[in-house]
Amino acid sequence: MRHKKRFSISGTLFTLILVYFIYLIAKDKEWKILSFITGAYLFIIIGFFALVILGILLLILIPLLFLKKPILVKRFKRKSVIKNPKANNNAIDVDFKVKD
């Protein structure tokens, strides 16, 4: 039976801490290649985590915006210029009598 490799968050966080300490030591001793490689690794992995968190937040916020949409539509709906149709100045009300 083969053992499957599984990547967990705890292992990744441990690796990030380890790589960060390697980065600090390499930067302190002025090992430019090692500090560049570890810095690039940290940048890529932290950027990946940021994208995952951003995706989760978008998955939560977008449905909330769709639920709030009818309220937003009512708020920004254009109100009619003529509020009272009887007070319309364009209409002429004329009474007349027909002579026999």
Secondary structure, DSSP 8 states (H G I E B T S, - for coil): --------HHHHHHHHHHHHHHHHHHHHTT-HHHHHHHHHHHHHHHHHHHHHHHHHHHHHHHHHHHHHHHHHHHHH----S-S-GGG-TT----------
